[in-house]
Amino acid sequence: MMMDELLAILPWVLTLTMLVLWAWSERLRRIQNIKLTDLMGKDSLTGLSNRRNFLELAAREINRSQRFSNPLTALIIDVDDLRHMNNVYGTIGGDLALKHLANACRQSVRDFDLIARFSGEEVALVLPDTPLDGAIVVAERIRKKSAEQRISMPDGLEFTMTVCIGVAQTKNEMDSLEDLLLAADLALQRAMENGPNKVMY
């Protein structure tokens, strides 16, 4: 009788074991993909550069702009009320909002401009050979695209989002990348205080 009972539950045990092994291998595969994407200098969610890669490339651009006395500008963009979006639409909604912002940025800049996911809800850009007025035009383009295009959830529900953007330009040849990004971040803080849906410089 004991052997019969064991034989009866054996298929269930094997099935459960296979499911556990499959789930474990899927988890390992996802972790490896994230690590590989990170090694390639990309953010796994948005496909933009990651922060480390962005800072390396931006440091080269600031050196080049100083060598040739060309203007260099930076934008830092923050999604308005991303925490609220996550609460209402779940993390899927928040992720879609960040992807939406990444696409709005890609559609608004030149091939050689630098774009990165800078932090959890921030995207940063460095625009070589671009003075402040040109960067403000780009910022307004991104702000409008972000707000105008609707975001579709997998269940068909749609929502819109807005962003605040801080813009800054290097002031002299002694400015470092940290100076430029700090100035853009301070402008972003002013935009958020006067926002939502604002560009400040």
C-alpha positions as CSV (number, residue, x, y, z in Angstrom):
1,M,0.0,0.0,0.0
2,M,2.8,2.4,0.8
3,M,4.5,1.7,-2.5
4,D,1.2,2.4,-4.3
5,E,0.8,5.7,-2.6
6,L,4.4,6.7,-3.4
7,L,3.9,5.8,-7.1
8,A,0.6,7.8,-7.1
9,I,2.3,11.0,-5.9
10,L,5.5,10.6,-7.9
11,P,4.2,12.3,-11.1
12,W,3.1,15.3,-8.9
13,V,6.5,15.5,-7.3
14,L,8.3,15.3,-10.6
15,T,6.0,18.0,-12.1
16,L,6.6,20.3,-9.1
17,T,10.3,19.7,-9.3
18,M,10.4,20.6,-13.0
19,L,8.4,23.8,-12.3
20,V,10.8,24.8,-9.5
21,L,13.8,24.2,-11.7
22,W,12.2,26.1,-14.6
23,A,11.4,29.1,-12.4
24,W,15.0,29.1,-11.0
25,S,16.5,28.9,-14.5
26,E,14.3,31.8,-15.7
27,R,15.3,33.9,-12.7
28,L,19.0,33.2,-13.5
29,R,18.5,34.0,-17.1
30,R,16.8,37.4,-16.2
31,I,19.7,38.2,-13.8
32,Q,22.3,37.4,-16.5
33,N,20.5,39.5,-19.1
34,I,20.4,42.5,-16.6
35,K,24.1,42.0,-15.9
36,L,24.9,41.7,-19.6
37,T,22.9,44.8,-20.4
38,D,24.7,46.7,-17.6
39,L,28.1,45.6,-18.9
40,M,27.1,47.0,-22.3
41,G,26.4,50.3,-20.6
42,K,22.6,50.1,-21.1
43,D,19.7,50.5,-18.7
44,S,17.7,47.2,-18.9
45,L,14.3,48.9,-18.7
46,T,14.6,51.9,-21.1
47,G,17.4,50.8,-23.3
48,L,19.1,54.2,-22.6
49,S,22.7,54.4,-21.4
50,N,23.1,53.7,-17.8
51,R,24.5,56.3,-15.4
52,R,28.1,55.0,-15.4
53,N,28.4,54.9,-19.2
54,F,26.7,58.3,-19.5
55,L,29.1,59.9,-17.0
56,E,32.1,58.5,-19.0
57,L,30.8,59.8,-22.3
58,A,29.7,63.1,-20.9
59,A,33.2,63.7,-19.3
60,R,34.7,63.3,-22.8
61,E,32.2,65.8,-24.2
62,I,33.0,68.4,-21.6
63,N,36.7,68.0,-22.3
64,R,36.0,68.4,-26.0
65,S,33.8,71.5,-25.5
66,Q,36.5,73.1,-23.4
67,R,39.2,72.4,-25.9
68,F,37.3,73.9,-28.8
69,S,35.3,76.5,-26.7
70,N,32.0,75.0,-27.9
71,P,28.8,75.4,-25.8
72,L,27.6,72.3,-23.9
73,T,24.3,72.0,-22.2
74,A,22.6,69.4,-19.9
75,L,19.0,68.5,-19.2
76,I,17.8,66.6,-16.2
77,I,14.2,65.3,-16.5
78,D,12.0,64.0,-13.7
79,V,8.6,62.3,-14.2
80,D,5.9,64.2,-12.3
81,D,4.2,62.1,-9.6
82,L,5.8,58.8,-10.6
83,R,5.1,57.4,-7.1
84,H,1.4,58.3,-7.6
85,M,1.5,56.5,-11.0
86,N,3.0,53.4,-9.4
87,N,0.2,53.5,-6.8
88,V,-2.6,53.9,-9.3
89,Y,-1.3,51.8,-12.3
90,G,1.2,49.5,-10.5
91,T,4.8,49.3,-11.2
92,I,3.9,48.3,-14.8
93,G,2.5,51.8,-15.2
94,G,5.6,53.4,-13.8
95,D,7.8,51.4,-16.0
96,L,5.7,52.3,-19.1
97,A,6.0,56.0,-18.1
98,L,9.8,55.7,-18.0
99,K,9.9,54.0,-21.4
100,H,7.6,56.6,-22.7
101,L,9.9,59.4,-21.5
102,A,12.9,57.6,-23.0
103,N,11.1,57.4,-26.4
104,A,10.1,61.1,-26.2
105,C,13.8,62.0,-25.6
106,R,15.1,59.8,-28.5
107,Q,12.6,61.4,-30.8
108,S,13.7,64.9,-29.8
109,V,17.5,64.8,-30.1
110,R,20.3,64.2,-32.6
111,D,22.1,60.9,-32.9
112,F,25.2,62.2,-31.1
113,D,23.4,63.7,-28.1
114,L,23.8,61.7,-24.9
115,I,20.7,60.3,-23.1
116,A,20.7,58.1,-20.0
117,R,18.5,56.9,-17.2
118,F,20.3,58.9,-14.5
119,S,18.4,57.6,-11.5
120,G,15.2,55.8,-10.6
121,E,12.9,58.4,-12.2
122,E,15.3,60.8,-13.8
123,V,16.7,60.9,-17.3
124,A,19.7,63.1,-18.1
125,L,20.9,64.5,-21.5
126,V,24.1,66.2,-22.6
127,L,23.8,68.2,-25.8
128,P,27.2,68.9,-27.4
129,D,27.6,72.1,-29.4
130,T,24.3,73.4,-28.1
131,P,23.8,76.8,-26.4
132,L,21.2,77.4,-23.7
133,D,18.5,78.6,-26.0
134,G,18.8,75.5,-28.2
135,A,18.7,73.3,-25.2
136,I,15.5,75.0,-24.0
137,V,13.9,74.3,-27.4
138,V,14.8,70.6,-27.0
139,A,13.5,70.6,-23.4
140,E,10.2,72.0,-24.5
141,R,9.9,69.5,-27.3
142,I,10.5,66.6,-24.8
143,R,8.0,68.2,-22.4
144,K,5.3,68.5,-25.0
145,K,5.9,65.0,-26.5
146,S,5.7,63.4,-23.0
147,A,2.4,65.1,-22.2
148,E,0.7,64.7,-25.6
149,Q,1.2,61.0,-26.3
150,R,-1.0,58.6,-24.3
151,I,0.5,55.6,-22.6
152,S,-1.3,52.3,-23.0
153,M,-1.5,49.6,-20.3
154,P,-1.6,45.9,-21.3
155,D,-5.3,45.9,-20.2
156,G,-6.2,48.7,-22.6
157,L,-6.3,51.4,-19.9
158,E,-4.6,54.7,-21.0
159,F,-3.1,57.5,-19.1
160,T,-0.9,60.6,-19.7
161,M,2.1,61.9,-17.9
162,T,4.1,65.1,-17.5
163,V,7.7,66.0,-16.7
164,C,9.7,68.7,-15.2
165,I,13.0,69.6,-16.8
166,G,16.1,71.5,-15.6
167,V,18.4,73.0,-18.2
168,A,21.9,74.4,-17.7
169,Q,24.9,75.4,-19.8
170,T,28.6,75.4,-19.0
171,K,29.6,78.9,-18.0
172,N,33.3,78.9,-18.6
173,E,36.2,76.5,-19.5
174,M,36.8,75.7,-15.9
175,D,33.3,74.2,-15.4
176,S,33.4,70.4,-14.6
177,L,30.8,67.9,-15.6
178,E,29.8,67.9,-11.9
179,D,29.2,71.7,-12.1
180,L,27.1,71.3,-15.2
181,L,24.9,68.5,-13.8
182,L,24.5,70.3,-10.5
183,A,23.3,73.4,-12.3
184,A,20.8,71.4,-14.3
185,D,19.7,69.6,-11.1
186,L,19.1,73.0,-9.3
187,A,17.1,74.2,-12.3
188,L,15.1,70.9,-12.1
189,Q,14.4,71.6,-8.4
190,R,13.0,75.0,-9.4
191,A,10.9,73.5,-12.2
192,M,9.4,71.0,-9.7
193,E,8.6,73.7,-7.2
194,N,6.8,75.6,-10.0
195,G,5.4,72.6,-11.7
196,P,4.1,70.2,-12.7
197,N,5.0,70.2,-16.5
198,K,7.7,72.9,-16.3
199,V,11.0,73.7,-17.9
200,M,13.4,75.9,-16.0
201,Y,17.0,77.1,-16.6
